[in-house]
Amino acid sequence: MPHAQTDNLNIAAFDRMPSPEEITRAVPLSDAAAKVVLEGRRTLEAILDRKDPRVFIVVGPCSIHDPVAGLDYARRLKVLADEVSDTLVLVMRVYFEKPRTSTGWKGYINDPHMDDSFRIDEGMEKARRFLLDVNEIGLPAGTEALDPIAPQYYGDLISWTAIGARTSESQTHREMASGLSTPVGFKNGTDGSLDAAVNGVLSASHPHSFLGINNQGQSSVIRTRGNAYGHVVLRGGGGRPNYDSVSVSLAEKALTKAKLPTNIVIDCSHSNSWKNPEYQPLVMRDVTHQIREGNRSIVGLMIESNIEAGNQPIPADLSQLRYGCSVTDACVDWATTETMIREMRDTLRPNLSLRSAG
């Protein structure tokens, strides 16, 4: 007599997902893209090692939903990146996965058609193709690692990775970060506390062994070497910002106490701007002032920016979507982005040699 079923009781279906190898074969890494990825990583590592006095900025849409508008943005950003490259290193923010507080659109990989069809197989290939295009334009890309399997599909096209505020405390994400090929920024918790981020950096710096998949899609025990380029991202939380000089000093002390390098990135968005994109320029101006006055622990910033300002709900008729406008967090527009970045470059350029001297 067969026993009663005890597993998969809430599973509706198992749809086969192409392996990382299959997706990579469909969208292979080009020599031009590989060069941009590696140069991006080396530059960021040099900044974190204090061998490069420039400041990096991860800037771009809150999330990618329209690859045409996304590449339009990338081409604009490449022109600006070249213009300010003597002082600033621009990395395009390319976010495909959106952690939701409760429910909502989970991003381009999860639901590329934005119709609840959840064609993750298509989304993964489309995401990889978009990253390839961004790198071939000549821009390094930064993203958030949310799904622990996803980096196997497109990690070779990423130069910087964030671990979000909701996952910095997660052992799974700390283990994953220890094996990533990029520098990794751990965000402070949504309550504003630093412990999760500092402990995340510390944990990811050590080797780990955990369950995952290999390039053929087979279950594997992944053994990592540890990531030496973890750092903290201050994004505010608990009802207040933490980009001010006192908060930065407290973060420096917490990192020093943990015997970690005092590398700090300031996220101009989220709770640091009270979720109002219009405040992002004010945050950036304050941080620029701290750097000009001699702060050397602030190595980078993050900006949520798009072609058009604000955000929009996802309509039932997708043809009604406004071009170049976020469907997740509200962003500053392109003109504001140019002004913010040029102002920072103009303010810091005369003091860059002093920064490198320290």
C-alpha positions in Angstrom: 0.0 0.0 0.0 1.6 3.4 -1.1 2.2 5.8 1.7 0.5 9.2 1.8 2.3 12.1 0.0 4.1 14.4 2.4 6.0 16.7 0.1 5.3 19.4 -2.6 1.8 19.8 -1.3 1.7 23.5 -2.1 3.6 23.2 -5.4 1.5 23.7 -8.5 4.2 22.8 -11.1 7.9 22.4 -11.7 8.8 24.2 -15.0 12.3 23.4 -16.3 14.7 26.3 -16.1 17.6 26.4 -18.6 20.9 26.0 -17.0 23.4 28.9 -16.6 25.5 27.2 -19.3 22.5 27.2 -21.7 21.6 30.8 -21.1 25.3 31.8 -21.5 25.5 29.9 -24.7 22.5 31.8 -26.0 24.0 35.2 -24.9 27.8 34.7 -24.8 30.2 37.1 -23.1 32.0 39.1 -25.8 35.6 40.2 -25.5 34.6 43.9 -25.4 32.2 43.3 -22.5 34.7 41.1 -20.6 37.2 44.0 -20.8 34.7 46.5 -19.4 33.7 44.1 -16.6 37.3 43.4 -15.5 38.4 47.0 -15.7 35.3 48.1 -13.7 36.1 45.6 -11.0 39.8 46.5 -10.9 39.0 50.2 -10.7 36.5 49.6 -7.8 39.0 47.4 -6.0 41.7 50.1 -6.4 39.3 52.7 -4.9 38.5 50.4 -1.9 42.3 49.7 -1.5 42.9 53.5 -1.5 45.1 53.2 -4.6 42.7 55.3 -6.7 41.5 58.6 -5.0 38.4 58.9 -7.2 34.8 58.3 -5.9 32.5 55.8 -7.5 28.8 56.4 -8.1 26.3 53.6 -8.8 23.6 55.5 -10.7 20.6 54.4 -12.7 17.0 53.4 -12.6 15.5 51.9 -9.4 14.7 48.9 -11.7 14.9 47.9 -15.3 11.5 47.2 -17.0 12.0 48.5 -20.5 15.3 47.6 -22.1 14.9 50.2 -24.9 14.7 53.0 -22.4 17.4 51.3 -20.2 19.9 51.4 -23.1 18.9 55.0 -24.0 19.8 55.8 -20.4 23.1 53.8 -20.6 24.2 55.7 -23.7 23.6 59.1 -22.0 25.4 57.8 -18.9 28.4 56.7 -20.9 28.9 60.2 -22.3 28.7 61.7 -18.7 31.0 59.0 -17.3 33.7 59.9 -19.8 33.3 63.6 -19.0 33.8 63.2 -15.3 36.2 60.3 -15.3 39.1 62.4 -13.9 37.3 62.6 -10.5 34.4 60.1 -10.5 33.8 56.5 -11.7 30.3 55.9 -12.8 28.7 52.4 -12.6 25.3 51.9 -14.1 22.7 50.7 -11.6 21.0 47.6 -13.3 18.5 46.1 -10.9 16.4 43.2 -12.2 15.1 41.8 -8.9 12.9 43.8 -6.5 12.4 42.6 -2.9 8.9 43.5 -1.9 7.7 44.3 1.6 4.5 42.4 0.9 3.4 42.0 -2.8 4.0 43.7 -6.1 6.0 43.3 -9.3 9.2 41.4 -8.5 11.2 42.6 -11.4 12.3 42.0 -15.0 13.7 38.5 -14.4 10.7 37.2 -12.5 8.0 38.7 -14.7 9.5 40.3 -17.9 6.1 40.7 -19.6 4.7 42.5 -16.5 1.5 40.5 -16.8 1.9 37.9 -14.0 3.0 35.2 -16.5 6.3 34.8 -14.6 8.4 33.7 -17.5 11.6 33.5 -15.5 13.3 31.5 -18.2 12.8 34.4 -20.7 13.5 37.0 -18.1 16.9 35.6 -17.3 18.0 35.5 -20.9 16.6 39.0 -21.5 18.4 40.3 -18.4 21.7 38.8 -19.5 21.3 40.3 -23.0 20.7 43.7 -21.4 23.8 43.5 -19.2 25.8 42.5 -22.2 24.6 45.6 -24.1 25.4 47.9 -21.2 28.9 46.6 -21.0 29.4 46.8 -24.7 28.4 50.5 -24.5 31.4 50.8 -22.2 29.7 51.0 -18.8 30.4 48.7 -15.8 27.2 47.5 -14.2 26.1 47.2 -10.6 23.1 45.1 -9.3 21.5 43.7 -6.2 22.0 40.0 -5.6 18.6 38.8 -4.3 18.1 35.3 -5.6 21.2 33.1 -4.6 21.1 31.2 -7.9 20.8 34.2 -10.3 24.5 35.2 -10.2 25.4 32.0 -11.9 23.4 33.2 -14.9 24.9 36.7 -15.3 27.6 37.3 -12.7 30.3 37.4 -15.4 28.7 40.7 -16.5 28.6 42.5 -13.1 31.3 44.8 -11.7 29.6 45.7 -8.3 27.0 44.0 -6.2 24.7 45.2 -3.4 23.2 43.0 -0.7 19.9 44.8 0.3 18.7 46.0 3.6 16.3 43.1 3.9 18.9 40.5 3.2 22.2 41.8 4.8 21.3 39.7 7.9 20.7 36.6 5.8 23.2 33.8 6.1 22.4 32.6 2.5 23.3 36.0 1.1 26.4 36.4 3.2 27.6 33.0 1.9 26.8 33.9 -1.6 28.6 37.3 -1.3 31.7 35.4 -0.1 31.9 33.7 -3.5 31.0 36.7 -5.8 33.7 38.0 -8.2 32.8 41.6 -7.5 33.2 44.1 -4.6 30.0 43.8 -2.5 28.2 46.5 -0.6 26.1 45.4 2.4 23.3 47.8 3.3 22.4 48.7 6.8 19.1 47.2 8.1 15.7 48.8 7.4 15.6 49.9 11.1 18.9 51.9 10.5 21.1 49.6 12.5 24.6 48.9 11.4 25.2 45.5 12.9 23.7 43.4 10.0 25.9 45.2 7.4 29.1 45.1 9.5 28.6 41.5 10.3 27.7 40.8 6.7 31.0 42.2 5.5 32.9 40.3 8.2 31.1 37.0 7.3 31.5 37.4 3.6 35.3 37.9 4.0 35.7 34.3 5.1 35.4 31.1 3.1 32.0 29.3 3.2 30.5 26.0 1.9 26.9 25.9 1.0 24.3 24.3 -1.4 23.9 25.8 -4.8 24.0 25.0 -8.5 26.9 24.7 -11.0 27.0 26.0 -14.6 25.3 22.8 -15.7 22.4 23.5 -13.3 23.3 20.5 -11.1 23.0 20.8 -7.3 26.5 21.3 -5.9 28.3 22.1 -2.7 29.8 25.5 -3.4 33.1 26.2 -1.6 34.2 29.9 -1.6 37.5 31.7 -0.9 35.9 34.7 0.8 35.4 38.2 -0.6 38.0 40.8 0.5 36.1 43.7 -1.0 33.0 43.9 1.2 31.9 47.3 2.4 29.0 49.0 4.2 26.3 51.0 2.4 24.4 53.6 4.5 20.8 54.0 3.3 19.1 55.4 6.4 16.3 53.6 8.2 14.2 53.6 11.3 12.7 56.9 10.3 15.9 58.8 9.9 18.8 59.3 7.5 22.4 58.3 8.3 24.5 60.1 5.7 25.5 62.9 8.1 29.0 63.2 9.5 28.0 61.9 12.9 26.5 58.7 11.4 29.5 58.3 9.1 31.8 58.6 12.1 29.8 55.9 14.0 30.0 53.6 11.0 33.8 54.2 10.8 34.1 53.2 14.5 32.0 50.1 14.0 34.1 48.9 11.1 37.3 49.7 13.0 36.1 47.7 16.0 35.4 44.8 13.7 38.9 45.1 12.2 37.5 45.9 8.8 38.6 48.6 6.3 36.6 51.8 6.8 35.0 51.8 3.4 31.6 53.4 3.3 29.1 54.0 0.4 26.2 56.5 0.9 22.9 55.7 -0.8 21.3 59.0 -1.5 17.9 57.4 -1.9 15.6 55.3 0.4 15.5 56.5 3.9 18.4 58.9 3.4 16.1 61.0 1.2 12.9 60.2 3.1 11.9 58.3 0.0 11.5 61.6 -1.8 13.8 61.7 -4.9 13.9 65.5 -4.8 16.1 65.3 -1.7 18.8 63.1 -3.3 20.7 66.2 -4.6 20.8 67.6 -1.1 22.2 64.3 0.3 24.8 64.2 -2.4 25.8 67.9 -1.7 26.2 67.1 2.0 28.3 64.0 1.3 30.4 65.9 -1.2 31.1 68.5 1.5 32.2 65.8 3.9 34.7 64.4 1.3 36.0 67.9 0.5 36.5 68.6 4.2 38.8 65.6 4.4 36.7 62.4 4.9 38.4 59.5 3.3 36.2 56.6 4.4 33.4 57.6 1.9 34.4 55.8 -1.3 31.1 55.8 -3.2 27.5 56.9 -3.5 24.3 55.5 -5.0 21.6 57.5 -6.9 18.2 56.4 -8.2 17.9 58.1 -11.5 15.9 57.7 -14.7 15.2 59.6 -17.9 12.0 61.0 -16.4 11.4 62.0 -12.8 9.1 60.3 -10.3 7.5 56.9 -10.8 4.3 55.4 -12.2 1.9 52.5 -11.4 1.9 49.5 -13.9 -1.2 50.0 -16.0 -3.3 47.1 -17.3 -2.6 48.4 -20.8 1.2 48.4 -20.9 1.2 50.6 -24.0 0.2 53.4 -21.5 3.5 53.2 -19.7 5.4 56.5 -19.7 8.8 56.1 -21.4 11.8 56.3 -19.1 9.8 56.5 -15.9 10.3 54.1 -13.0 7.6 51.6 -12.1 9.2 51.0 -8.6 10.9 53.7 -6.5 10.6 57.3 -7.7 13.8 58.7 -9.4 15.4 62.0 -10.2 15.3 62.8 -13.9 18.3 62.9 -16.3 18.8 66.6 -16.2 19.0 66.5 -12.4 21.4 63.6 -12.6 23.8 65.4 -14.8 23.7 68.5 -12.6 24.3 66.4 -9.4 27.2 64.6 -10.9 28.9 67.6 -12.5 28.6 69.6 -9.3 30.3 66.8 -7.3 33.0 66.5 -9.9 33.6 70.3 -9.9 33.7 70.4 -6.1 36.0 67.4 -5.6 38.4 67.8 -8.6 40.7 70.4 -7.0 41.0 68.3 -3.8 41.5 64.9 -5.3 45.3 65.0 -4.9 44.9 65.7 -1.2 42.6 62.7 -0.9 45.2 60.4 -2.5 47.9 61.8 -0.2 46.1 60.3 2.8 
